[in-house]
Amino acid sequence: MVHRNTTLETPIILTLLSWLILSCTGNLFQHTSGSHAIQATPTPIQVNHLTISFDSSVPQALVQAVDDNSPLQIISDGEKADLKIQPDQRAGEIEWLFVLVAPFATVIDEVTSTQLREFWSGDRSEFAGVEKILVTEDTVLAIKSLWGEPNQDQVVVTAKENILSQCWEEANTWAIVPFEELEPQWKVMHIDGMSPLDKDLDTQTYPLTVRYGIQGDQGLMQALKQESIALNKWIPSTNHDPNMMTILIMTGVTALVRNTATRMIEKGITYPALEIKEMLDDADLLHISNEISFSPDCPKPEKSGTRFCSAPEFIELLEYIGTDVVELTGNHLLDYGAEPFLYTLNLYEEKGWKYYGAGENLELAREPVVMEHNGNKVAFLGCNIAGPISTFATSIKPGVATCKFDVLKEQIAALKANGYIVILTIQHNEYYRILPPGDQQRDFKKAAEAGADIVSGSQAHYPQTFIFIGNSFVHYGLGNFFFDQMDEPKEGTRREFIDRHVFYEGRHISTELMAAMLEDYAQPRPMTREERESLLGDVFKYLKWLPE
């Protein structure tokens, strides 16, 4: 912990004077007789004797990071400090990203930097109907270093702890927050097509990047360089490091059967993914819920029916899109018995894919899959409520894990205690409606209250809405992914959600909703803007947040 000082102490003065005298005189104490001249060595810089100050616009998270981690002494008087951190938009080596956010239930996805900057200054004519942007005192000072004084009627300073709830409660109210304060209940807005949730973000052109420089006496800075004293060891260079970010993409129902299978035979095994693959390519972890087993004896695809299996060669499709983890909570996994099911597990193991939600017996079926990426620890648990009973695993029979919430609660608590972000996926009863009935709502609420960070419904052939329970993100159902329901048995089954979850420094910080439309009984494609806005408008009518 840093000890704060308000004045330069005598040791600091002596250290700096000693260094200045020695470095300026060069050979002041050199013995010149003979060929054995002796060069005096300047006194090394004592980092714990150096002081540092911060401009008022520097975010408190940056100040706190220095306070907690460095031997530098923080003082308030910038005139007396050896080092100063202050805005330097042209050449500053510290980048601090801020994010334009709206309540999650916001249909619009993007604004332009021109619109945002003009709103900041007082013009609201072209800004998505927004009436206010909330900021903290820290944030307004930081953005002022970019854009100058804001219009105080439109850019309103609010306490940090009130911003999220105030935006949800007040219509047409957004906010600007630092990247490290993102929470799942926010929707991150794209600006000029750029998002801080993208790893390849160009921070040089992103309009809400504030840069700060470390400044000090030229001689001191040169001496630090010569002694290889790297200040970034104690002073963070950014709050947005792609190497600390993990992207998990989760998809809905996959069942490579009936008309989907027929199209794969006719047009190529990878045909279903050709229009959608680009949406999946930035996943660090790609989740697939494959509801059925592969079998070498799988009969030729039929156009109808509900007894399912897939030809083994169809696994090429899942390989093509980059599958990492396979959920096995589906109620068709044992349609052809245990042998194809066990054969399928072997296929996944040969591919090196993790699977969960089912296994050779109940104990194995309940085991979580744990993965680690970029320092983020992620755990998957899955279970089935809908049945049928013949699908359930027992102590001696392979199959799917049943949902036992007391067991899940213990598992989740243990995983959370070990630093895991927990994703729980549930195969519930099928309801062809956006807002599910009471039994599904009740069971998903239990799952969230058990401590899962994300609860996701895997049963849905029809896309469903969401709820936030505290910081737990609950998606009742994503809809289909690779399955042949073309608005059958109800209009709306062509619409699909693909959820893009973002983790950073061990937290779930955001979810982006991608959306697709099924074509040709087999091939989802990205939705048009109009289709997407229609889907979001429908599901957001029912979205709720239940703060803890």
Rosetta blueprint (number, residue, H / E / L):
1 M L
2 V L
3 H L
4 R L
5 N L
6 T L
7 T L
8 L L
9 E L
10 T H
11 P H
12 I H
13 I H
14 L H
15 T H
16 L H
17 L H
18 S H
19 W H
20 L H
21 I H
22 L H
23 S H
24 C H
25 T H
26 G L
27 N L
28 L L
29 F L
30 Q L
31 H E
32 T L
33 S L
34 G L
35 S L
36 H L
37 A L
38 I E
39 Q L
40 A L
41 T L
42 P L
43 T L
44 P L
45 I L
46 Q L
47 V H
48 N H
49 H H
50 L L
51 T E
52 I E
53 S E
54 F E
55 D L
56 S L
57 S L
58 V L
59 P L
60 Q H
61 A H
62 L H
63 V H
64 Q H
65 A H
66 V H
67 D H
68 D H
69 N H
70 S L
71 P L
72 L L
73 Q E
74 I E
75 I L
76 S L
77 D L
78 G L
79 E L
80 K L
81 A L
82 D L
83 L E
84 K E
85 I E
86 Q E
87 P E
88 D L
89 Q L
90 R L
91 A L
92 G L
93 E L
94 I E
95 E E
96 W E
97 L E
98 F E
99 V E
100 L E
101 V E
102 A E
103 P E
104 F L
105 A L
106 T L
107 V L
108 I L
109 D L
110 E E
111 V E
112 T L
113 S H
114 T H
115 Q H
116 L H
117 R H
118 E H
119 F H
120 W H
121 S H
122 G L
123 D L
124 R L
125 S L
126 E L
127 F L
128 A L
129 G L
130 V L
131 E L
132 K E
133 I E
134 L E
135 V E
136 T L
137 E H
138 D H
139 T H
140 V H
141 L H
142 A H
143 I H
144 K H
145 S H
146 L H
147 W H
148 G L
149 E L
150 P L
151 N L
152 Q L
153 D L
154 Q L
155 V E
156 V E
157 V E
158 T L
159 A L
160 K H
161 E H
162 N H
163 I H
164 L H
165 S H
166 Q H
167 C H
168 W H
169 E H
170 E L
171 A L
172 N L
173 T E
174 W E
175 A E
176 I E
177 V E
178 P E
179 F H
180 E H
181 E H
182 L L
183 E L
184 P L
185 Q L
186 W E
187 K E
188 V E
189 M L
190 H E
191 I E
192 D L
193 G L
194 M E
195 S L
196 P L
197 L L
198 D L
199 K L
200 D L
201 L L
202 D L
203 T L
204 Q L
205 T L
206 Y L
207 P L
208 L L
209 T E
210 V E
211 R E
212 Y E
213 G E
214 I E
215 Q E
216 G E
217 D L
218 Q H
219 G H
220 L H
221 M H
222 Q H
223 A H
224 L H
225 K H
226 Q H
227 E L
228 S L
229 I L
230 A L
231 L H
232 N H
233 K H
234 W L
235 I L
236 P L
237 S L
238 T E
239 N L
240 H L
241 D L
242 P H
243 N H
244 M H
245 M E
246 T E
247 I E
248 L E
249 I E
250 M E
251 T E
252 G E
253 V E
254 T E
255 A L
256 L L
257 V L
258 R H
259 N H
260 T H
261 A H
262 T H
263 R H
264 M H
265 I H
266 E H
267 K H
268 G L
269 I L
270 T L
271 Y H
272 P H
273 A H
274 L L
275 E L
276 I L
277 K H
278 E H
279 M H
280 L H
281 D L
282 D L
283 A L
284 D L
285 L E
286 L E
287 H E
288 I E
289 S E
290 N E
291 E L
292 I E
293 S L
294 F E
295 S L
296 P L
297 D L
298 C L
299 P L
300 K L
301 P L
302 E L
303 K L
304 S L
305 G L
306 T L
307 R L
308 F L
309 C L
310 S E
311 A L
312 P H
313 E H
314 F H
315 I H
316 E H
317 L H
318 L H
319 E H
320 Y H
321 I L
322 G L
323 T L
324 D L
325 V E
326 V E
327 E E
328 L L
329 T L
330 G L
331 N L
332 H E
333 L L
334 L L
335 D L
336 Y L
337 G L
338 A H
339 E H
340 P H
341 F H
342 L H
343 Y H
344 T H
345 L H
346 N H
347 L H
348 Y H
349 E H
350 E H
351 K H
352 G L
353 W L
354 K E
355 Y E
356 Y E
357 G L
358 A E
359 G E
360 E L
361 N L
362 L H
363 E H
364 L H
365 A H
366 R L
367 E L
368 P L
369 V E
370 V E
371 M E
372 E E
373 H E
374 N L
375 G L
376 N E
377 K E
378 V E
379 A E
380 F E
381 L E
382 G E
383 C E
384 N E
385 I L
386 A L
387 G L
388 P L
389 I H
390 S H
391 T H
392 F E
393 A L
394 T L
395 S L
396 I L
397 K L
398 P L
399 G E
400 V E
401 A L
402 T E
403 C L
404 K L
405 F H
406 D H
407 V H
408 L H
409 K H
410 E H
411 Q H
412 I H
413 A H
414 A H
415 L H
416 K H
417 A H
418 N L
419 G L
420 Y E
421 I E
422 V E
423 I E
424 L E
425 T E
426 I E
427 Q E
428 H L
429 N L
430 E L
431 Y L
432 Y L
433 R L
434 I L
435 L L
436 P L
437 P L
438 G H
439 D H
440 Q H
441 Q H
442 R H
443 D H
444 F H
445 K H
446 K H
447 A H
448 A H
449 E H
450 A L
451 G L
452 A L
453 D L
454 I E
455 V E
456 S E
457 G E
458 S L
459 Q L
460 A L
461 H L
462 Y L
463 P L
464 Q L
465 T L
466 F E
467 I E
468 F E
469 I E
470 G L
471 N L
472 S E
473 F E
474 V E
475 H E
476 Y L
477 G L
478 L L
479 G L
480 N E
481 F E
482 F E
483 F L
484 D L
485 Q L
486 M L
487 D L
488 E L
489 P L
490 K L
491 E L
492 G L
493 T L
494 R L
495 R E
496 E E
497 F E
498 I E
499 D E
500 R E
501 H E
502 V E
503 F E
504 Y E
505 E L
506 G L
507 R E
508 H E
509 I E
510 S E
511 T E
512 E E
513 L E
514 M E
515 A E
516 A E
517 M E
518 L E
519 E E
520 D L
521 Y L
522 A L
523 Q E
524 P E
525 R E
526 P E
527 M L
528 T L
529 R H
530 E H
531 E H
532 R H
533 E H
534 S H
535 L H
536 L H
537 G H
538 D H
539 V H
540 F H
541 K L
542 Y L
543 L L
544 K E
545 W E
546 L E
547 P L
548 E L
